[in-house]
Amino acid sequence: MGFFEQRLENCILSSKELLTSNDLEEVMHFYKHAEYEMAFEGLLIELISARRYPFNFDYLEWKELGEHYQLDKDTVFDEMIWEKFMRWGKSYSVQDKC
């Protein structure tokens, strides 16, 4: 498993308590089939819509991951996800931790 795939798995695992079982299942489906950009985009969509942050959220780390998977250039599910992510990520504060 590569560096970015491990980081993505860590993001998913740290977010699992914030997702419904169906949402987690969908994200993991893409992850297990090496559709990492789709897994990360799906994870972002769910967290942003719930307005929740995982306990170890690090905006710069997640931004780097999104750029690695080129969500800043191309998306599958939501063409505005990068802009939404940027607003959501920059809005994070310590009191948002679950």
C-alpha positions as CSV (number, residue, x, y, z in Angstrom):
1,M,0.0,0.0,0.0
2,G,1.4,3.4,-1.0
3,F,1.8,6.5,1.2
4,F,-1.3,8.3,-0.1
5,E,-3.4,5.2,0.1
6,Q,-2.4,4.7,3.7
7,R,-3.3,8.3,4.5
8,L,-6.6,7.9,2.8
9,E,-7.4,4.8,4.8
10,N,-6.5,6.7,7.9
11,C,-8.9,9.5,6.9
12,I,-11.7,7.0,6.3
13,L,-11.1,5.2,9.6
14,S,-11.0,8.4,11.6
15,S,-14.3,9.4,10.0
16,K,-16.2,6.2,10.3
17,E,-18.1,7.2,13.4
18,L,-19.4,10.2,11.6
19,L,-20.8,8.3,8.6
20,T,-23.9,6.1,8.2
21,S,-23.2,2.5,7.6
22,N,-24.3,2.9,3.9
23,D,-22.1,5.9,3.4
24,L,-19.1,4.1,4.9
25,E,-19.8,1.0,2.8
26,E,-19.9,3.1,-0.4
27,V,-16.6,4.9,0.5
28,M,-14.9,1.6,1.3
29,H,-16.2,0.0,-1.9
30,F,-14.3,2.6,-4.0
31,Y,-11.3,2.3,-1.7
32,K,-11.2,-1.5,-2.0
33,H,-11.4,-1.3,-5.8
34,A,-8.5,1.2,-6.0
35,E,-10.8,4.1,-7.0
36,Y,-9.1,6.3,-4.4
37,E,-10.1,9.6,-5.8
38,M,-13.8,8.5,-5.8
39,A,-13.4,7.2,-2.2
40,F,-11.9,10.5,-1.0
41,E,-14.5,12.6,-2.9
42,G,-17.3,10.5,-1.5
43,L,-15.9,10.9,2.0
44,L,-15.7,14.6,1.6
45,I,-19.2,14.9,0.3
46,E,-20.6,13.0,3.3
47,L,-18.5,14.9,5.9
48,I,-19.2,18.3,4.4
49,S,-23.0,17.6,4.1
50,A,-23.0,16.6,7.8
51,R,-20.8,19.5,8.8
52,R,-18.6,17.2,10.9
53,Y,-14.9,16.7,11.2
54,P,-13.0,13.6,12.2
55,F,-11.2,13.8,15.5
56,N,-7.7,14.1,14.0
57,F,-8.6,16.5,11.1
58,D,-5.6,18.3,9.6
59,Y,-6.7,20.6,6.9
60,L,-3.3,20.8,5.2
61,E,-2.9,17.0,5.1
62,W,-6.4,16.5,3.7
63,K,-5.8,19.3,1.1
64,E,-2.6,17.6,0.0
65,L,-4.5,14.3,-0.3
66,G,-7.2,16.0,-2.4
67,E,-4.5,17.6,-4.7
68,H,-2.8,14.2,-5.0
69,Y,-6.0,12.7,-6.2
70,Q,-6.5,15.8,-8.4
71,L,-9.9,16.7,-6.9
72,D,-8.8,20.3,-7.4
73,K,-8.9,19.6,-11.2
74,D,-11.3,16.8,-11.9
75,T,-14.2,15.2,-9.9
76,V,-16.7,12.4,-10.4
77,F,-19.7,13.1,-8.2
78,D,-19.8,16.8,-7.4
79,E,-18.1,19.4,-9.7
80,M,-18.0,21.9,-6.8
81,I,-16.5,19.6,-4.2
82,W,-13.1,21.3,-4.2
83,E,-14.6,24.7,-3.5
84,K,-16.9,23.1,-0.8
85,F,-13.9,21.4,0.7
86,M,-11.9,24.6,0.8
87,R,-14.7,26.4,2.7
88,W,-15.4,23.5,5.0
89,G,-11.7,22.9,5.8
90,K,-10.9,26.5,6.4
91,S,-14.0,26.7,8.7
92,Y,-12.6,24.1,11.0
93,S,-11.8,25.0,14.6
94,V,-10.8,22.9,17.6
95,Q,-14.3,23.0,19.1
96,D,-15.5,21.2,16.0
97,K,-13.8,18.0,17.0
98,C,-16.2,15.2,17.8
